[in-house]
Amino acid sequence: MPKMKTHSGAKKRFRKTGTGKLRARHAMSSHILEKKSPKKKRHLADPVVVAKSDRSRVKKLLGGAGR
């Protein structure tokens, strides 16, 4: 059987932390920023941990047990 390829979009969007959690960017952080408060924009800049319900799907896309 051929090896399973890593999903190109997923490898650009998700990263595995040292403890094994999956990190991602916040949603709603790239455009229509004028109406958002500076505090909101500041908090959107911090990475977010992927939700438990999405973890298995993201790990599958990353391949290699979620590199």
C-alpha positions as CSV (number, residue, x, y, z in Angstrom):
1,M,0.0,0.0,0.0
2,P,1.2,3.5,-0.7
3,K,1.8,5.9,2.1
4,M,-1.0,8.3,3.1
5,K,-0.1,11.9,2.1
6,T,-0.4,14.8,4.5
7,H,-3.2,17.2,3.6
8,S,-1.5,20.3,2.2
9,G,-4.1,22.7,3.6
10,A,-4.0,21.1,7.0
11,K,-0.3,21.3,7.4
12,K,-0.4,25.0,6.8
13,R,-3.2,25.6,9.3
14,F,-2.5,23.3,12.2
15,R,0.5,22.5,14.4
16,K,1.0,19.9,17.1
17,T,2.3,21.3,20.5
18,G,5.0,19.6,22.6
19,T,2.3,18.1,24.8
20,G,0.3,16.7,21.9
21,K,-2.4,19.3,21.6
22,L,-3.4,20.7,18.2
23,R,-3.0,24.4,17.7
24,A,-4.8,26.6,15.2
25,R,-5.5,30.2,14.3
26,H,-8.7,31.9,15.5
27,A,-11.5,32.3,13.1
28,M,-12.6,35.8,12.1
29,S,-9.1,37.3,12.4
30,S,-8.2,38.2,8.8
31,H,-10.7,40.7,7.5
32,I,-13.4,43.2,8.5
33,L,-11.2,44.3,11.4
34,E,-12.3,47.9,11.4
35,K,-15.4,47.3,13.5
36,K,-13.7,44.9,15.9
37,S,-12.3,46.4,19.1
38,P,-8.5,46.4,19.7
39,K,-9.0,44.0,22.6
40,K,-10.9,41.5,20.4
41,K,-8.2,41.7,17.7
42,R,-5.4,41.2,20.3
43,H,-7.1,38.1,21.6
44,L,-7.7,36.7,18.1
45,A,-3.9,36.9,17.5
46,D,-3.3,34.1,20.1
47,P,-3.5,30.6,18.8
48,V,-6.4,28.4,19.9
49,V,-6.5,24.7,20.9
50,V,-8.6,22.6,18.4
51,A,-11.9,21.5,19.8
52,K,-12.2,17.9,21.1
53,S,-14.8,17.1,18.5
54,D,-12.5,18.1,15.6
55,R,-9.3,16.6,16.9
56,S,-9.6,13.2,15.3
57,R,-10.4,14.8,11.9
58,V,-7.4,17.1,12.1
59,K,-5.1,14.3,13.1
60,K,-6.2,12.2,10.2
61,L,-5.6,15.1,7.8
62,L,-2.1,15.6,9.2
63,G,-1.2,12.0,8.8
64,G,1.6,10.3,10.6
65,A,-0.4,10.3,13.9
66,G,-0.8,14.0,13.8
67,R,2.8,15.0,13.3
